Amino acid sequence: MSNKRLIYIAGPTAVGKTALSVALAQHFKTEIISCDARQCYKEMYIGTAVPTAEEQEGIPHHFIQNKSIHQSFDAGDFEKEGLVLLEDLFQKHHNVVMVGGSGLYAQALMEGLDEFPPVDQTSMNVVGTLYKNYGLEGLQKSLAEKDPEYYKTVDRQNPRRLIRALEVCESAQKPYSSFLGQSAQTRPFSIQTLLLSMPRAQLYDRIDRRVEQMVAGGLEEEARQLYPHRELPALQTVGYREWFDHFDGKHSKKEAIAEIQKNSRRYAKRQMTWFKKKDNTIIEAGEWDSILKTGNIINLLKKQT
């Protein structure tokens, strides 16, 4: 597959990845793989900003609402299933487009996952006790002290991610981040990454407006239907946790919406920190918007050879 190419459209939430991915797929008459860690769940539609049928423009999309929140599905599973899918897609297409803001999932498919030392039971108990006694804030404070580098990019609202990193830190007596990027694998196809970027104020405004659109579209009711399953890993997600807190009486509806906006902006900032550490071609907002309007898609890829 040395003459095959995976084109990855990366970027923070709400930056406009879907429109560009569809335009590229139309140009190359190919298909799209979603590497969004939450859009794969069929019970989560509004809060994960799943592209509508109209937005998909008739382009086949893979890993969109094909799993259940009751299934176990992580980056390792995505890597295995994605490689099998790519082998099939490359039988039909020279180019395949991948899009999504879940950097770990994208990395799994493009480079393979990092290898970590085994975690002993004592370390698990230490971290488990920390979480039980001090909650999410305790995990955050501990990780900031033990691994400030990883703390910059991790989803700090996701206890599973924090616990995993702290268990490795505790067991190996080394920062979790010291194991990252050490196990890169060579794929039999070429990879090109386009990172979409825009001024922070503009991006934050888009995020706030999109949250408002989600609320108008029924996000509260969607979260209420999922509330009985709120402990599932798939639901430890911005856009849902805040509603669960509202249903628990921790804050008002207005405060829940404001929290979703705030946490979405924070997530976008962490996404850009992650992506900018990679070797990507950065495409600024005005540039790709102009290219989309003129249809001169190929200029995007000429920037990265």
MOTA-V572818 format. One record per residue. N is the residue number from 0. PHI is phi in degrees with one decimal (NA if undefined). OMEGA is omega in radians with two decimals (none if undefined). Layout:
# MOTA-V572818
n	phi	omega
N	PHI	OMEGA
N	PHI	OMEGA
This chain:
# MOTA-V572818
n	phi	omega
0	NA	-3.05
1	-63.7	3.12
2	-95.6	3.13
3	-97.8	-3.07
4	-138.2	2.99
5	-101.0	3.14
6	-105.0	-3.08
7	-102.4	3.08
8	-99.3	-3.08
9	-109.0	3.08
10	150.8	-3.12
11	-72.1	3.11
12	-58.2	3.05
13	72.6	-3.08
14	-81.3	3.11
15	112.5	-3.08
16	-65.9	-3.05
17	-60.3	-3.10
18	-59.9	-3.12
19	-69.3	-3.13
20	-63.1	3.12
21	-66.4	3.12
22	-61.0	3.11
23	-66.6	3.14
24	-64.0	3.09
25	-65.7	-3.13
26	-61.4	-3.08
27	-93.9	-3.13
28	52.0	-3.05
29	-130.8	-3.06
30	-123.4	-3.03
31	-121.4	3.00
32	-105.8	3.07
33	-88.9	3.04
34	-113.8	3.05
35	-93.9	-3.03
36	-67.7	-3.10
37	-120.9	-3.14
38	-66.9	3.12
39	-74.7	-3.07
40	-91.9	-3.04
41	-69.6	3.13
42	-80.9	-3.09
43	-115.1	-3.07
44	-120.8	-3.06
45	-68.8	-3.05
46	-70.1	3.11
47	-102.2	3.10
48	55.3	3.07
49	-59.8	3.14
50	-61.3	3.13
51	-70.6	3.10
52	-58.6	3.12
53	-66.1	3.14
54	-67.4	3.14
55	-74.4	3.02
56	53.5	3.10
57	77.8	3.13
58	-80.8	3.09
59	-60.2	3.10
60	-115.4	-3.14
61	-115.5	-3.08
62	64.2	3.02
63	-111.4	3.09
64	50.0	3.13
65	-109.5	3.12
66	-126.7	3.05
67	-110.9	3.10
68	-62.1	-3.14
69	-86.7	3.08
70	-92.8	3.01
71	-86.1	-3.12
72	-150.1	-3.10
73	-130.0	-3.08
74	-61.5	3.11
75	-64.9	3.09
76	-65.5	3.13
77	-62.5	3.12
78	-59.4	-3.09
79	-63.7	-3.12
80	-69.7	-3.13
81	-67.0	3.13
82	-65.9	3.07
83	-63.7	3.12
84	-62.8	-3.14
85	-60.5	3.12
86	-59.2	3.11
87	-71.0	-3.10
88	-65.0	-3.13
89	-71.7	3.00
90	-72.8	-3.08
91	-108.1	-3.02
92	-133.1	3.04
93	-82.2	3.14
94	-123.4	3.01
95	-129.7	-3.12
96	-102.2	3.01
97	-118.7	-3.10
98	-143.1	3.08
99	153.0	-3.08
100	-99.2	3.12
101	-86.9	-3.03
102	-58.3	-3.12
103	-66.4	3.11
104	-66.4	3.12
105	-62.2	3.14
106	-61.3	-3.14
107	-58.6	-3.11
108	-75.6	-3.06
109	-85.0	-3.01
110	-128.1	-2.99
111	89.4	-3.10
112	-90.3	3.10
113	-70.0	3.11
114	-101.3	-3.12
115	-121.5	3.10
116	-67.9	3.11
117	-62.9	-3.14
118	-102.3	-3.13
119	-82.9	-3.07
120	-63.3	3.14
121	-60.1	3.12
122	-64.5	3.10
123	-60.7	-3.12
124	-66.4	-3.14
125	-61.1	-3.11
126	-69.6	3.12
127	-62.1	3.11
128	-66.0	3.09
129	-58.8	-3.12
130	-66.7	-3.13
131	-63.9	-3.06
132	-85.4	-3.00
133	-123.2	3.04
134	67.2	-3.09
135	-60.0	-3.13
136	-61.7	3.11
137	-66.1	3.10
138	-63.3	-3.13
139	-60.8	-3.11
140	-63.3	-3.13
141	-66.1	-3.13
142	-67.3	3.10
143	-60.3	3.13
144	-80.5	-3.05
145	-82.2	-3.10
146	-149.5	-3.11
147	-61.0	-3.13
148	-67.4	-3.14
149	-69.8	3.14
150	-58.9	-3.13
151	-66.2	-3.00
152	-111.9	-3.10
153	-68.0	3.02
154	-72.0	-3.01
155	-73.4	3.07
156	-96.5	-3.10
157	-103.9	-3.07
158	-62.1	-3.14
159	-63.0	3.11
160	-64.7	-3.12
161	-66.5	3.14
162	-62.7	3.14
163	-59.1	-3.12
164	-63.8	-3.12
165	-68.6	3.09
166	-62.1	3.10
167	-66.3	3.12
168	-57.5	-3.09
169	-67.0	-3.06
170	-74.1	-3.08
171	-87.8	-3.05
172	56.5	3.07
173	-142.3	3.13
174	-61.4	3.07
175	-56.2	-3.09
176	-64.5	-3.12
177	-70.0	3.13
178	-96.1	-3.09
179	-77.5	3.07
180	74.8	-3.10
181	-98.4	-3.01
182	-123.2	-3.10
183	-60.6	3.14
184	-112.7	3.10
185	-89.3	3.10
186	-94.9	-3.11
187	-79.9	3.11
188	-127.3	3.10
189	-84.1	-3.09
190	-132.2	3.02
191	-127.4	-3.11
192	-116.4	3.05
193	-114.4	-3.12
194	-100.1	3.14
195	-83.2	-3.09
196	-138.8	3.03
197	-154.8	3.13
198	-52.6	-3.02
199	-56.9	-3.11
200	-61.4	3.13
201	-66.1	3.14
202	-63.4	-3.12
203	-63.5	3.09
204	-65.3	3.10
205	-63.5	3.13
206	-62.7	-3.13
207	-60.3	-3.12
208	-69.3	3.13
209	-67.4	3.08
210	-61.8	3.11
211	-60.5	3.11
212	-66.2	3.10
213	-62.5	3.14
214	-62.4	3.12
215	-63.6	-3.11
216	-85.2	3.06
217	109.3	-3.10
218	-61.4	-3.12
219	-60.6	-3.13
220	-67.0	3.09
221	-60.9	3.12
222	-64.7	-3.13
223	-65.3	3.10
224	-66.7	-3.12
225	-90.1	-3.06
226	-53.3	3.13
227	-62.4	-3.11
228	-108.9	-2.95
229	-60.7	-3.12
230	-84.8	-3.13
231	-65.7	-3.14
232	-54.7	-3.09
233	-62.0	-3.06
234	-96.7	3.04
235	-83.9	-2.88
236	-136.7	3.04
237	-56.8	-3.12
238	103.7	3.12
239	-119.6	-3.14
240	-56.3	-3.09
241	-66.3	3.08
242	-69.0	3.12
243	-59.7	3.09
244	-63.4	3.10
245	-63.9	3.13
246	-65.0	3.09
247	-80.8	3.10
248	83.7	-3.08
249	-79.5	3.05
250	-158.4	-3.05
251	-77.7	3.09
252	-61.9	3.13
253	-61.2	3.13
254	-68.3	3.11
255	-61.6	3.14
256	-64.5	3.12
257	-63.1	3.12
258	-66.5	3.10
259	-61.2	3.13
260	-63.0	-3.13
261	-63.1	-3.11
262	-69.0	3.07
263	-67.6	3.11
264	-66.0	3.11
265	-64.3	3.12
266	-63.2	3.13
267	-61.0	3.11
268	-63.0	3.11
269	-66.5	3.10
270	-60.0	-3.12
271	-66.3	3.07
272	-60.7	3.12
273	-61.8	-3.02
274	-66.7	-3.08
275	-70.9	3.06
276	-80.2	-3.13
277	-92.6	3.13
278	-88.2	-3.07
279	-119.2	2.96
280	-88.8	-3.10
281	-89.4	3.11
282	-111.4	-3.11
283	-77.5	-3.00
284	-52.3	-3.09
285	-61.3	-3.10
286	-67.7	-3.10
287	-74.0	3.09
288	-62.8	3.11
289	-65.1	-3.13
290	-67.2	3.09
291	-62.4	-3.10
292	-68.4	-3.11
293	-86.9	-3.14
294	78.4	-3.10
295	-86.8	-3.03
296	-61.0	-3.00
297	-60.9	3.11
298	-61.2	3.11
299	-61.8	-3.05
300	-81.1	3.09
301	-66.9	-3.13
302	-73.3	-3.10
303	-130.9	-3.10
304	-125.0	none
